[in-house]
């Protein structure tokens, strides 16, 4: 698990470099303000919640938040897949929480879902890293994993 944490930290640092662009920062700030941000302790995973992991498939394979209704829809394909995977199955008013590794892609995805007419969208503040740092577990092909500090 320590190796996974090291890889996630390394990836997070590379993500920080990407977010330095002024225009991107502005977009992320706008999305974060427009989409309700919920912290790890506010997230209640039940049968009505749709968790939307907006990371790339290989990121999802490394570990994801468990839930009854978990969807992996990469941020770059969200607009094209949201109708088929979310609206037609769960409806436009479904309780949706987006997340990514650190939060920004989740916020951007949440804003796009709102623009598409989804009415009950929030984003996990701090993303998967915040989830792990708060002692929560993730799932992958190895089973259930938690962060070892």
C-alpha positions in Angstrom: 0.0 0.0 0.0 2.9 2.3 0.7 4.0 2.0 -2.9 0.6 3.0 -4.1 0.6 6.0 -1.8 4.1 7.0 -3.2 2.8 6.7 -6.8 -0.3 8.7 -5.9 1.8 11.5 -4.3 4.1 11.6 -7.4 1.1 11.8 -9.7 -0.4 14.5 -7.5 2.7 16.6 -7.8 2.6 16.3 -11.6 -1.0 17.4 -11.5 0.0 20.5 -9.5 2.3 21.5 -12.4 -0.6 21.3 -14.9 -2.8 23.5 -12.7 -0.4 26.4 -12.7 -1.9 27.8 -15.8 -3.9 31.0 -14.9 -6.9 30.2 -17.1 -7.2 26.7 -15.9 -7.0 27.9 -12.3 -9.8 30.3 -13.0 -12.0 27.5 -14.5 -11.3 25.3 -11.5 -12.2 28.0 -9.1 -15.4 28.7 -10.9 -16.3 25.1 -11.0 -15.5 24.7 -7.3 -17.8 27.6 -6.4 -20.6 26.4 -8.6 -20.6 22.8 -7.5 -21.3 21.9 -3.9 -18.1 20.6 -2.3 -18.6 17.9 0.3 -15.9 16.7 2.6 -15.1 13.0 3.4 -17.1 13.0 6.6 -20.2 14.4 4.9 -20.2 11.7 2.2 -22.9 9.1 3.0 -22.7 6.2 0.6 -26.1 4.5 0.3 -28.3 2.9 -2.4 -29.4 6.3 -3.7 -25.9 7.7 -4.2 -24.2 7.6 -7.7 -20.4 7.9 -7.3 -18.9 9.1 -10.5 -15.1 8.5 -10.7 -13.9 10.9 -13.5 -10.3 9.6 -13.6 -8.8 7.6 -16.5 -9.4 3.8 -16.5 -5.8 3.0 -15.4 -6.3 5.4 -12.4 -9.6 3.8 -11.5 -7.9 0.4 -11.7 -5.4 1.5 -9.0 -8.2 2.0 -6.5 -11.7 3.5 -6.2 -14.2 4.4 -3.5 -16.6 1.5 -3.0 -20.3 1.9 -3.3 -23.4 0.2 -4.7 -23.6 2.6 -7.7 -20.1 3.4 -8.8 -19.4 4.6 -12.4 -16.1 5.3 -14.0 -16.6 8.0 -16.7 -13.3 9.7 -17.6 -13.6 13.5 -17.6 -12.9 13.7 -21.3 -15.8 11.5 -22.1 -18.3 12.7 -19.5 -20.6 14.7 -21.8 -20.9 11.8 -24.2 -21.5 9.1 -21.6 -23.6 11.0 -19.0 -26.9 10.5 -20.8 -26.4 6.7 -21.3 -24.8 5.9 -18.0 -26.5 8.3 -15.7 -29.7 10.0 -17.0 -31.3 7.0 -18.7 -30.7 4.7 -15.8 -30.9 7.0 -12.7 -32.6 10.2 -14.0 -31.6 13.8 -14.1 -32.4 14.3 -10.3 -30.1 11.4 -9.1 -27.9 12.1 -6.1 -24.4 12.3 -7.8 -21.0 12.8 -6.2 -18.1 13.2 -8.6 -14.5 12.6 -7.6 -11.0 12.4 -9.0 -7.6 12.2 -7.4 -7.4 15.6 -5.8 -10.7 17.4 -6.5 -10.4 19.7 -9.6 -11.4 17.3 -12.3 -14.3 16.3 -10.1 -15.4 19.9 -9.8 -15.1 20.5 -13.5 -17.1 17.3 -14.2 -19.8 18.4 -11.7 -20.2 21.7 -13.4 -20.6 20.0 -16.8 -23.2 17.7 -15.3 -25.1 20.7 -14.0 -24.9 22.4 -17.4 -26.4 19.2 -18.9 -29.4 19.5 -16.5 -28.4 17.2 -13.6 -29.9 18.8 -10.5 -28.3 17.1 -7.6 -24.5 17.1 -8.1 -21.7 17.6 -5.7 -18.0 16.9 -5.6 -15.8 15.1 -3.1 -13.5 17.9 -1.8 -9.9 16.8 -2.0 -10.8 13.7 -4.0 -9.5 10.2 -3.5 -6.4 11.5 -1.6 -8.6 13.2 1.0 -10.6 10.0 1.3 -7.4 8.0 2.0 -5.9 10.6 4.3 -9.1 10.4 6.4 -8.6 6.6 7.0 -11.1 5.4 4.5 -10.5 2.4 2.3 -10.4 2.0 -1.5 -11.0 -1.1 -3.6 -9.1 -2.6 -6.5 -8.2 -6.1 -7.9 -6.2 -6.8 -4.7 -9.3 -6.2 -2.5 -9.8 -3.4 0.1 -6.9 -1.1 0.8 -6.2 1.6 3.3 -3.4 4.2 3.6 -0.6 3.2 6.0 0.9 6.2 7.7 
